[in-house]
């Protein structure tokens, strides 16, 4: 029986709640309804009194969770869409993120953000918020790209004493499947070499990892060996694995679904250029979504974000340098 990316998230929450009575889930329609995407399906019945429906106020949701975390609980907050987390932005970045620095009291809070584009999602239900939250010290930002990581990283997020922003890509919910859940996993902050290569490094995260892997497979037929690095977490960022990969290949293409300005790809390129300039045989490049709000029309959306085709074109250009 195969397990989807969405199943893994639900199973991870079930395990976290079974293992620790301090864990509870709070969000809009997460109870009997099972959440907007059914990521909490069945948990309301399995854990009575610990899967709580919230009012339509992300500010109140996060504020309540911060208070509960300070009192020793370990809340999981589900935002229906990552875009809506901006309503609770003050509580996340000014309260949760700074709490330990101000008080030396831990704030073990996990905020699940269904993020990323889907056809017809439009500008209010498709945004990638990871770079915004990574900007703030005190927050850990996870971006799992596989079923296995969606499960193991969410369990680890709940166990961490720091607030965690858990970015789960909506497109992956039903499009990824695995045969079983993992028993072991890489630790938080460690990137994975998803495919080894010698000619070019593509650094990606979340859904873009799969686009990068498709490109690597296609280019292998043309005699080019592409190494794909899955960041897994963008805060902290595993610079060592990135540098080691660039040292092997001499070329870097960083791909992200989010906007280009001040994003994760910009940070990766800046670190490689400043700390590993001598490793490069060509200028580092990055590829992002277009610098516009996310389009509603499916055709415009398809042209808005990086795809295997546009990544392959960028990779070929870089390999010619």
C-alpha positions, 0 to 999 in steps of 0.5 A, spaced: 500 500 500 503 506 497 503 512 502 502 519 499 505 526 501 499 528 505 498 521 508 505 522 511 503 529 514 497 526 517 501 520 520 507 524 523 502 528 527 498 522 529 505 519 531 507 526 535 500 526 539 501 518 541 508 519 543 507 526 547 500 528 550 503 535 550 502 535 543 495 538 540 493 541 533 489 547 532 487 550 526 480 552 522 476 546 520 481 541 523 477 537 527 471 533 524 472 536 517 479 533 517 482 540 515 482 543 508 486 538 505 484 532 510 491 533 513 488 531 520 483 526 517 481 521 523 485 525 528 479 528 531 476 522 533 483 518 535 485 524 540 479 527 543 480 534 545 486 535 542 484 537 535 481 543 536 477 548 531 480 555 531 476 561 529 478 565 522 483 569 525 490 567 524 493 572 529 489 569 535 491 562 532 498 563 533 498 568 539 494 562 543 499 557 541 505 561 543 501 562 550 500 554 550 507 553 548 510 557 554 506 553 558 509 547 556 505 544 551 507 543 543 502 546 539 501 544 531 498 550 528 495 548 521 494 554 516 489 553 511 494 556 506 501 559 507 498 566 504 494 567 510 499 566 515 501 574 514 495 575 518 499 572 524 505 575 522 506 579 528 505 573 533 510 569 529 516 574 528 515 578 533 513 573 539 514 566 537 521 567 534 524 572 539 521 569 545 527 565 547 532 571 546 528 575 550 526 570 556 530 564 555 523 560 555 523 555 549 517 556 545 516 549 541 511 551 536 510 548 529 506 552 524 504 548 518 504 552 511 501 549 505 504 553 500 506 553 493 502 554 486 497 549 483 493 550 477 487 555 478 490 557 485 491 564 484 495 570 488 491 568 494 492 561 495 499 559 491 505 564 495 511 561 497 513 564 504 519 560 506 524 566 504 520 571 508 520 567 515 527 565 513 529 572 514 528 572 521 532 569 527 529 564 531 525 560 526 527 554 523 524 553 516 523 546 513 521 545 506 520 537 505 520 534 498 519 527 499 514 523 502 519 520 507 521 527 509 514 530 510 514 524 515 520 524 519 521 532 518 514 534 521 516 529 527 522 532 528 519 539 528 514 538 533 520 535 538 524 541 537 524 547 542 524 552 537 518 555 533 518 551 526 515 553 519 513 547 516 512 548 508 509 543 505 507 543 498 500 543 496 502 540 489 506 534 492 500 532 497 497 527 492 503 527 486 508 523 491 507 516 493 512 512 497 511 504 499 513 505 506 514 510 512 522 511 514 525 509 520 531 513 519 532 520 517 537 525 516 537 531 521 534 538 521 539 542 517 542 537 513 541 537 505 541 531 501 544 529 494 538 526 491 542 525 484 550 525 484 553 528 478 560 531 475 558 537 470 553 541 474 550 542 481 542 544 481 540 546 488 533 546 489 528 545 495 520 542 495 517 541 489 523 544 484 527 538 487 523 533 482 523 538 476 531 538 477 531 531 477 527 530 471 532 535 468 538 531 470 535 525 467 534 528 460 540 531 460 544 524 462 541 522 455 545 528 452 552 526 456 551 531 461 551 529 469 547 533 473 548 533 481 541 535 484 542 537 492 535 537 496 536 543 501 530 540 505 531 546 510 533 553 508 534 555 515 539 553 517 542 552 510 547 547 509 552 551 506 557 545 507 554 540 502 552 546 497 560 547 497 562 540 496 557 539 490 560 545 487 567 543 488 565 537 484 562 540 478 564 547 478 557 550 476 551 552 480 544 553 478 539 554 484 532 553 482 526 556 487 518 556 485 518 563 489 520 570 487 527 572 485 528 578 490 531 576 496 529 569 496 533 563 498 536 562 491 539 569 492 542 567 499 545 560 496 548 564 490 551 569 494 554 564 499 557 560 494 560 567 490 563 570 497 565 563 500 567 559 494 568 563 488 575 559 487 570 553 486 566 556 480 568 555 473 562 559 470 558 564 474 553 562 478 545 562 476 539 562 479 532 561 476 525 563 480 518 564 478 517 571 475 516 577 479 509 578 479 503 576 483 501 568 482 496 568 476 490 565 476 489 562 469 492 555 468 496 557 462 499 563 465 501 559 472 504 554 468 509 560 465 510 563 471 514 558 475 520 554 473 519 548 469 523 542 467 523 545 460 526 552 463 530 549 468 533 544 462 534 551 458 538 554 463 542 548 465 544 547 458 546 555 457 550 554 464 554 548 461 556 551 455 560 557 459 
